Amino acid sequence: MSEYQEIIDRLPKQMLAGEDNRLEILHQVLDALGHPEHQYQIIHVAGTNGKGSTGSLVARFLITSGYKVGHFNSPAMISDREQVLVNGNLISKDDFATTFKKILCALPDYMTEQDLTIFEWWTVVMLQYFADQAVDWAVIECGLGGQDDATNVIDAPALAVITHLALDHTQILGSKIEDIAKAKAGIIKYQTRALVVAPNQPEAAKEILAQRAQEADVPLVEAASRVQVKLADGTAKVKMGEEQFTCPCNLHGHYQTENLTTALAIVEQLRQGGVTIDQTMLEKVLQRVTFPGRMEAIDHDPLVILDGAHNPDAAKQMVATIQEDFADRPVTMVLGFLADKDVERMVTMYQQVADHLIFTTPDNHGRAMDSWPLATAMGHEWAPDAREALELARELTPTNGVIIITGSFYLIKELEEGLNDESLDR
């Protein structure tokens, strides 16, 4: 067993987000390390849906323009090391172990490795590793919420970003959209240059974000007021102020239009701060961008798409995409959910657009919903795992049809592993 795996196996796995003293503990760790997070500029991203795509786009725009960029994101699809990237490369097992031991040696005498959860460890390792790698910029996505998330241990970032807000993780963040917005708004801090807000936010959420931005004296930038994007027929049409261009683009779906709009609004703010990202670099990224598990096409005849939509808001966007892009094609959906999600609402929406539904159970024994009772009660197909569900979907779907596998990133992960094992062995 590698030293990396030994470390991961012994770290506490519980989730303590929301406990009042967690950020104070992390502040003490960063104090002991001499605040490595002060050595680079940070873009801090919170939101319910769209963090991953938005953050990845911004990181790629910066990397392609010649900057060295760290990117912290979750959930990981296959390897936990996907959470910590520098210029698109995963942190190596050896570098994780070296950084972990460096932090461990610097901990105050009253603190041990067991005082931090595994996500808190990933957070402090990320902050130190980015400093050791001398990154220019770090795009840091919240894990859960905002105010009490481990990543919010940072001081005021250069930019704060709120992607689309909706109800999710309600047991922790609250049952109303206002609760969600207040939690996410916790990343807005005095001396941040601007808050960039994604399009189509609920009005109640927008009011809370605007109030918090005003209190912190942070200018609020509504992405849709600065950037217009249309994705259709494999192209992106973009208008940013006086700048307009059209280029090939592999992004699909309503929500990717929102995410690209938000990412380009961030680019506009970076440019105003002196960062050089020209149109050629934007087009270069858009021509080759794909996101694992986010409207990702993995096969054709029939078209097979993986997407991690896992809450009603994301399901609504998925339905809109199916109605717009695949209205004249037979659609089979493979669905697997976690038990703490609003499964009934999502299934009701998918029944409106799918010719066949196949239920299966994601590979997460602690949180997955048992799909067999659901499938039998509703009279739909069932398969024991994602791979068998995909085989059944191929049997049911003609070559001109579409198979969409969705409901949970844990479900997507089972299929992604077969595609990317070699590329993640880094």
C-alpha positions as CSV (number, residue, x, y, z in Angstrom):
1,M,0.0,0.0,0.0
2,S,1.3,3.5,-0.9
3,E,2.1,6.1,1.8
4,Y,-0.7,8.2,0.2
5,Q,-3.3,5.5,0.7
6,E,-2.2,4.8,4.2
7,I,-2.7,8.5,5.0
8,I,-6.1,8.6,3.3
9,D,-7.3,5.5,5.1
10,R,-6.6,6.8,8.6
11,L,-8.1,10.3,8.2
12,P,-11.5,10.9,9.8
13,K,-14.3,10.5,7.3
14,Q,-17.2,12.3,9.1
15,M,-18.8,15.5,7.7
16,L,-18.6,18.4,10.2
17,A,-19.5,21.3,7.9
18,G,-21.7,23.7,9.8
19,E,-20.1,23.2,13.3
20,D,-19.3,26.6,14.7
21,N,-15.6,26.0,15.5
22,R,-14.4,24.3,12.3
23,L,-13.1,27.4,10.5
24,E,-11.3,28.6,13.6
25,I,-9.4,25.3,13.8
26,L,-8.4,25.7,10.1
27,H,-7.4,29.3,10.8
28,Q,-5.0,28.0,13.4
29,V,-3.5,25.5,11.0
30,L,-2.9,28.3,8.4
31,D,-1.4,30.5,11.0
32,A,1.1,27.7,11.8
33,L,1.9,27.4,8.1
34,G,2.4,31.1,7.6
35,H,-0.7,31.5,5.4
36,P,0.4,29.9,2.1
37,E,-2.9,31.0,0.6
38,H,-1.6,34.6,0.6
39,Q,0.9,33.7,-2.1
40,Y,-1.6,33.7,-5.0
41,Q,-4.8,35.2,-6.1
42,I,-8.1,33.4,-5.6
43,I,-11.4,33.1,-7.3
44,H,-13.8,31.5,-4.8
45,V,-16.9,29.7,-6.3
46,A,-20.0,28.7,-4.4
47,G,-23.4,27.5,-5.8
48,T,-25.8,24.6,-6.0
49,N,-25.3,23.7,-9.6
50,G,-22.6,24.7,-12.1
51,K,-19.6,25.2,-9.9
52,G,-17.6,22.5,-11.6
53,S,-18.1,23.5,-15.1
54,T,-17.8,27.3,-14.4
55,G,-14.6,26.8,-12.3
56,S,-13.1,24.5,-14.9
57,L,-13.8,26.9,-17.7
58,V,-12.2,29.8,-15.9
59,A,-9.2,27.7,-15.0
60,R,-8.8,26.7,-18.6
61,F,-9.1,30.2,-19.9
62,L,-6.3,31.3,-17.5
63,I,-4.1,28.3,-18.3
64,T,-4.4,28.7,-22.0
65,S,-3.5,32.4,-21.6
66,G,-0.2,31.4,-20.0
67,Y,-0.9,31.6,-16.2
68,K,-0.1,28.8,-13.8
69,V,-3.4,27.9,-12.2
70,G,-4.5,25.7,-9.3
71,H,-8.0,24.3,-9.3
72,F,-9.8,22.8,-6.3
73,N,-13.1,21.0,-7.1
74,S,-15.4,18.2,-5.9
75,P,-16.8,15.7,-6.1
76,A,-14.0,13.6,-7.5
77,M,-15.2,11.3,-10.3
78,I,-12.6,8.5,-9.9
79,S,-9.6,9.5,-7.8
80,D,-9.8,11.9,-4.8
81,R,-6.7,13.5,-6.3
82,E,-8.8,15.0,-9.0
83,Q,-9.8,17.6,-6.4
84,V,-6.4,19.2,-6.5
85,L,-5.1,20.2,-10.0
86,V,-2.3,22.4,-11.2
87,N,-2.5,23.4,-14.8
88,G,-4.9,20.4,-15.3
89,N,-2.6,17.8,-13.7
90,L,-3.6,15.9,-10.6
91,I,-1.6,16.2,-7.5
92,S,0.6,13.1,-7.4
93,K,0.5,10.6,-4.6
94,D,4.0,11.5,-3.5
95,D,3.3,15.2,-3.6
96,F,0.2,14.7,-1.5
97,A,2.1,12.7,1.1
98,T,5.0,15.2,1.2
99,T,2.6,18.2,1.6
100,F,0.6,16.3,4.2
101,K,3.7,15.6,6.3
102,K,4.8,19.2,5.9
103,I,1.5,20.4,7.4
104,L,1.5,17.7,10.1
105,C,5.0,18.9,11.3
106,A,3.7,22.5,11.5
107,L,0.5,21.8,13.5
108,P,0.3,23.4,16.9
109,D,1.3,21.0,19.8
110,Y,-2.3,20.7,20.9
111,M,-3.5,19.4,17.5
112,T,-3.2,16.0,15.8
113,E,-4.1,14.8,12.4
114,Q,-7.3,13.4,13.8
115,D,-8.6,16.9,14.6
116,L,-9.3,17.6,10.9
117,T,-11.8,15.7,8.7
118,I,-10.6,14.3,5.4
119,F,-12.2,17.2,3.5
120,E,-10.5,19.7,5.8
121,W,-7.2,17.9,5.1
122,W,-7.7,18.1,1.4
123,T,-8.4,21.8,1.8
124,V,-5.3,22.7,3.7
125,V,-3.2,20.4,1.5
126,M,-4.6,22.2,-1.5
127,L,-3.8,25.6,-0.1
128,Q,-0.2,24.6,0.8
129,Y,0.4,22.7,-2.4
130,F,-0.7,25.6,-4.6
131,A,1.8,27.8,-2.8
132,D,4.6,25.2,-3.2
133,Q,3.8,25.0,-6.9
134,A,3.9,28.9,-7.2
135,V,0.6,29.2,-8.9
136,D,-0.5,32.6,-10.1
137,W,-4.2,32.0,-9.6
138,A,-6.3,29.5,-7.7
139,V,-9.9,28.7,-8.6
140,I,-11.4,27.2,-5.4
141,E,-14.8,25.7,-5.3
142,C,-16.8,25.3,-2.1
143,G,-17.5,21.7,-1.1
144,L,-20.8,22.3,0.7
145,G,-22.6,25.6,1.3
146,G,-20.2,28.6,1.7
147,Q,-20.2,30.3,5.0
148,D,-19.1,27.3,7.0
149,D,-17.3,25.4,4.2
150,A,-13.7,24.5,4.9
151,T,-12.6,26.5,1.8
152,N,-14.0,29.7,3.4
153,V,-11.0,29.8,5.7
154,I,-9.4,32.0,3.1
155,D,-9.4,35.8,3.4
156,A,-11.1,38.0,0.9
157,P,-10.6,36.4,-2.6
158,A,-10.0,38.5,-5.7
159,L,-13.4,37.5,-7.0
160,A,-16.4,35.7,-5.5
161,V,-18.7,33.8,-7.7
162,I,-22.2,32.4,-7.1
163,T,-23.4,29.9,-9.6
164,H,-27.0,28.8,-9.9
165,L,-28.8,28.4,-6.6
166,A,-31.5,25.8,-5.8
167,L,-32.6,23.5,-3.0
168,D,-30.1,20.8,-2.2
169,H,-28.4,19.5,1.0
170,T,-31.4,20.9,2.8
171,Q,-30.7,18.9,6.0
172,I,-27.6,21.0,6.4
173,L,-28.2,24.3,4.7
174,G,-31.9,24.7,5.3
175,S,-35.2,24.0,3.6
176,K,-35.8,27.4,1.9
177,I,-34.0,29.1,-1.0
178,E,-33.3,32.0,1.3
179,D,-31.4,29.6,3.6
180,I,-29.3,28.3,0.7
181,A,-28.6,31.9,-0.5
182,K,-27.5,33.0,3.0
183,A,-25.1,30.0,3.3
184,K,-23.6,30.7,-0.2
185,A,-23.4,34.5,0.5
186,G,-20.9,33.7,3.3
187,I,-18.1,33.8,0.8
188,I,-18.7,37.5,0.0
189,K,-16.1,39.5,1.9
190,Y,-14.9,43.0,2.3
191,Q,-12.1,43.9,-0.2
192,T,-13.2,41.4,-2.8
193,R,-13.1,43.2,-6.1
194,A,-16.4,41.9,-7.4
195,L,-19.2,39.3,-6.9
196,V,-20.2,37.6,-10.2
197,V,-23.6,36.0,-10.1
198,A,-24.9,33.4,-12.6
199,P,-28.0,34.0,-14.7
200,N,-31.6,32.9,-13.7
201,Q,-31.3,33.1,-10.0
202,P,-34.5,32.9,-7.9
203,E,-35.6,36.4,-6.9
204,A,-35.4,35.7,-3.2
205,A,-31.8,34.5,-3.6
206,K,-30.8,37.5,-5.7
207,E,-32.1,39.9,-3.0
208,I,-30.0,38.2,-0.3
209,L,-26.9,38.1,-2.4
210,A,-27.3,41.8,-3.3
211,Q,-27.8,42.7,0.4
212,R,-24.7,40.8,1.4
213,A,-22.6,42.4,-1.4
214,Q,-23.8,45.9,-0.3
215,E,-22.9,45.2,3.3
216,A,-19.4,44.0,2.3
217,D,-19.0,46.9,-0.2
218,V,-18.5,44.5,-3.0
219,P,-19.7,45.4,-6.5
220,L,-22.3,42.9,-7.8
221,V,-22.0,41.8,-11.4
222,E,-24.9,40.0,-13.0
223,A,-23.3,37.7,-15.6
224,A,-26.2,37.9,-18.1
225,S,-26.1,41.7,-18.1
226,R,-22.5,41.6,-19.4
227,V,-22.3,38.5,-21.6
228,Q,-24.7,36.8,-24.0
229,V,-24.2,33.2,-25.1
230,K,-26.0,30.8,-27.4
231,L,-25.0,27.2,-27.8
232,A,-26.5,25.4,-30.8
233,D,-25.4,22.9,-33.5
234,G,-21.9,22.5,-32.1
235,T,-21.1,26.2,-32.0
236,A,-21.0,28.9,-29.4
237,K,-22.1,32.5,-30.3
238,V,-20.7,34.9,-27.8
239,K,-21.2,38.7,-27.2
240,M,-19.1,40.4,-24.5
241,G,-19.6,44.1,-24.7
242,E,-18.2,45.2,-28.1
243,E,-16.6,41.8,-28.6
244,Q,-18.5,39.2,-30.6
245,F,-17.4,35.8,-32.0
246,T,-18.7,32.4,-33.1
247,C,-16.6,29.3,-32.8
248,P,-17.0,25.5,-32.6
249,C,-17.9,24.3,-29.1
250,N,-18.8,20.9,-27.6
251,L,-20.8,22.2,-24.7
252,H,-24.5,21.2,-24.7
253,G,-27.6,22.0,-22.6
254,H,-29.3,25.0,-21.0
255,Y,-27.2,24.9,-17.9
256,Q,-23.9,24.9,-19.8
257,T,-25.2,28.2,-21.5
258,E,-25.5,29.6,-18.0
259,N,-22.1,28.3,-16.9
260,L,-20.3,29.6,-19.9
261,T,-22.1,33.0,-19.5
262,T,-20.8,33.1,-15.9
263,A,-17.3,32.0,-16.8
264,L,-17.0,34.7,-19.5
265,A,-18.3,37.4,-17.1
266,I,-15.5,36.3,-14.8
267,V,-13.1,36.7,-17.7
268,E,-14.4,40.2,-18.2
269,Q,-13.7,41.1,-14.5
270,L,-10.2,39.5,-14.7
271,R,-9.5,41.6,-17.8
272,Q,-10.5,44.8,-15.9
273,G,-8.0,43.8,-13.2
274,G,-5.2,43.6,-15.8
275,V,-5.3,39.9,-16.6
276,T,-4.6,39.2,-20.3
277,I,-7.1,36.7,-21.8
278,D,-7.6,37.5,-25.5
279,Q,-10.4,36.2,-27.8
280,T,-8.1,33.7,-29.5
281,M,-7.5,32.0,-26.2
282,L,-11.2,31.9,-25.4
283,E,-12.0,30.3,-28.8
284,K,-9.1,27.8,-28.3
285,V,-10.6,26.5,-25.0
286,L,-14.2,26.4,-26.3
287,Q,-13.2,24.4,-29.4
288,R,-11.9,21.5,-27.3
289,V,-13.6,21.7,-23.9
290,T,-15.4,18.6,-22.5
291,F,-16.4,17.9,-18.9
292,P,-16.5,14.3,-17.5
293,G,-20.0,13.5,-16.3
294,R,-21.6,16.7,-17.5
295,M,-23.5,16.1,-20.7
296,E,-20.6,14.0,-21.7
297,A,-21.1,11.9,-24.9
298,I,-19.2,8.6,-24.5
299,D,-20.7,6.7,-27.5
300,H,-22.8,7.0,-30.6
301,D,-25.5,5.0,-32.5
302,P,-27.2,5.3,-30.1
303,L,-25.8,8.4,-28.5
304,V,-24.8,7.7,-24.9
305,I,-24.6,10.7,-22.5
306,L,-23.4,10.8,-18.9
307,D,-24.6,13.7,-16.7
308,G,-24.5,14.1,-12.9
309,A,-27.8,15.9,-12.5
310,H,-28.7,15.1,-8.9
311,N,-31.4,17.5,-7.7
312,P,-34.7,18.8,-9.1
313,D,-33.2,22.0,-10.5
314,A,-30.6,20.1,-12.5
315,A,-33.3,17.7,-13.6
316,K,-35.4,20.6,-14.8
317,Q,-32.5,21.7,-16.9
318,M,-32.0,18.2,-18.2
319,V,-35.6,18.0,-19.3
320,A,-35.3,21.3,-21.1
321,T,-32.2,20.1,-22.9
322,I,-34.0,16.8,-24.0
323,Q,-37.0,18.8,-25.3
324,E,-34.8,21.2,-27.2
325,D,-32.0,18.9,-28.5
326,F,-33.6,15.4,-28.7
327,A,-37.3,16.1,-29.3
328,D,-37.5,13.9,-32.4
329,R,-35.3,11.0,-31.0
330,P,-36.3,8.0,-28.8
331,V,-34.9,8.6,-25.3
332,T,-33.9,6.0,-22.7
333,M,-32.9,7.2,-19.2
334,V,-30.8,5.2,-16.7
335,L,-31.4,6.6,-13.3
336,G,-29.8,6.0,-9.9
337,F,-30.2,8.3,-6.9
338,L,-28.9,8.9,-3.4
339,A,-31.6,8.4,-0.7
340,D,-31.5,12.0,0.6
341,K,-32.5,13.5,-2.8
342,D,-36.0,14.5,-3.9
343,V,-36.3,11.4,-6.2
344,E,-40.1,11.6,-6.7
345,R,-39.9,15.1,-8.3
346,M,-37.0,14.2,-10.6
347,V,-38.6,10.9,-11.7
348,T,-41.9,12.7,-12.4
349,M,-40.1,15.2,-14.7
350,Y,-38.2,12.4,-16.5
351,Q,-41.3,10.4,-17.2
352,Q,-42.5,13.3,-19.4
353,V,-39.6,13.0,-21.8
354,A,-38.3,9.5,-21.7
355,D,-39.6,6.5,-23.7
356,H,-37.9,4.1,-21.2
357,L,-36.7,4.5,-17.6
358,I,-34.2,2.0,-16.2
359,F,-33.5,2.2,-12.5
360,T,-30.3,1.0,-10.8
361,T,-28.5,1.7,-7.5
362,P,-25.4,3.9,-7.4
363,D,-22.2,2.5,-5.8
364,N,-22.5,4.2,-2.5
365,H,-23.8,1.7,0.1
366,G,-24.2,4.3,2.8
367,R,-26.3,6.8,0.9
368,A,-27.7,5.1,-2.2
369,M,-31.4,4.6,-2.6
370,D,-32.4,0.9,-3.2
371,S,-33.8,1.1,-6.7
372,W,-35.6,-2.2,-6.9
373,P,-38.7,-1.2,-4.9
374,L,-38.9,2.0,-6.9
375,A,-38.7,0.3,-10.3
376,T,-41.2,-2.4,-9.4
377,A,-43.7,0.1,-7.9
378,M,-43.6,2.3,-11.0
379,G,-43.5,-0.5,-13.5
380,H,-40.2,0.4,-15.0
381,E,-37.0,-1.6,-15.9
382,W,-34.3,-2.4,-13.3
383,A,-30.7,-3.5,-13.4
384,P,-28.3,-4.3,-10.5
385,D,-25.6,-1.9,-11.5
386,A,-24.7,0.9,-14.0
387,R,-22.9,-1.4,-16.5
388,E,-25.8,-3.8,-16.8
389,A,-28.3,-0.9,-16.9
390,L,-26.3,0.5,-19.9
391,E,-26.4,-2.9,-21.6
392,L,-30.2,-3.1,-21.1
393,A,-30.5,0.5,-22.4
394,R,-28.7,-0.4,-25.6
395,E,-31.1,-3.3,-26.2
396,L,-34.1,-1.0,-25.7
397,T,-32.8,2.0,-27.7
398,P,-32.6,2.2,-31.6
399,T,-29.4,3.5,-33.1
400,N,-31.0,6.9,-33.8
401,G,-31.9,7.2,-30.1
402,V,-30.3,8.7,-27.0
403,I,-29.4,7.0,-23.7
404,I,-28.9,9.4,-20.8
405,I,-27.4,8.1,-17.6
406,T,-28.0,10.5,-14.7
407,G,-29.2,10.9,-11.1
408,S,-25.9,10.8,-9.1
409,F,-22.2,11.4,-9.7
410,Y,-21.6,8.0,-8.0
411,L,-23.6,6.4,-10.8
412,I,-21.6,8.2,-13.4
413,K,-18.3,7.3,-11.6
414,E,-19.0,3.6,-12.2
415,L,-19.0,4.1,-16.0
416,E,-16.2,6.8,-16.0
417,E,-13.8,4.4,-14.3
418,G,-13.7,2.1,-17.3
419,L,-13.0,5.1,-19.6
420,N,-10.3,6.8,-17.6
421,D,-8.4,4.4,-15.3
422,E,-5.2,4.9,-17.2
423,S,-5.4,8.6,-17.4
424,L,-5.8,8.9,-13.6
425,D,-2.9,6.7,-12.8
426,R,-0.7,9.8,-12.3
